[in-house]
Amino acid sequence: MKFFKPFAFLAVAAAALVVFTAATPYSEKPAQKATVNPANVQKATLAWEKAAVDGNITNKELKTIATELKGSKLTLKEKIGLKLFGKKIANKMEAAAPQPGEKSQLVALLLCGFLGCLGIHRFYLGYTWQGVVQLLTLGGCGIWALIDFIRIITGSLQPKNGPYDVTL
């Protein structure tokens, strides 16, 4: 009997969590389709560019942009989503513009050809974790390094932050 109470409490808490977070509509009204107003898109784009001048976007600026884009007040879920993913959104904005003069396809090809089993080319291209895994597995016993060599030649393996500055 001692063990039954904690398990019963956990079962009730799990059931309550499922019931309260279920994505069921509260009314029988059909869902309205979201319409995007071109004027709102233009306002949001201008606000985005204005906020991106210094390279940093605050949560308040993101809320303003999202509100202008939506055309109405944000829901609680949308506000929480912006709060949680605001940094990722700002990082995507910074990474969206490729910086030229950073990576060469020839250097990546040479690194892959001579040191491919060590994953040095992955470090060079900005894929640190994949480089570590290749280093520990010796490039997947050479198979992963061979695939990367072919992908670099064809141009399908690009640097993490944008295209190559110098191509073959």
Secondary structure, 3 states (H helix, E strand, C coil): CCCHHHHHHHHHHHHHHHHHCCCCCCCCCCCCCCCCCHHHHHHHHHHHHHHCCCCCCCHHHHHHHHHHHHCCCCCHHHHHHHHHHHHHHHHHHHHHCCCCCCCEHHHHHHHHHHHHHHCHHHHHHCCHHHHHHHHHHHHHHCHHHHHHHHHHHHCCCCCCCCCCCECC
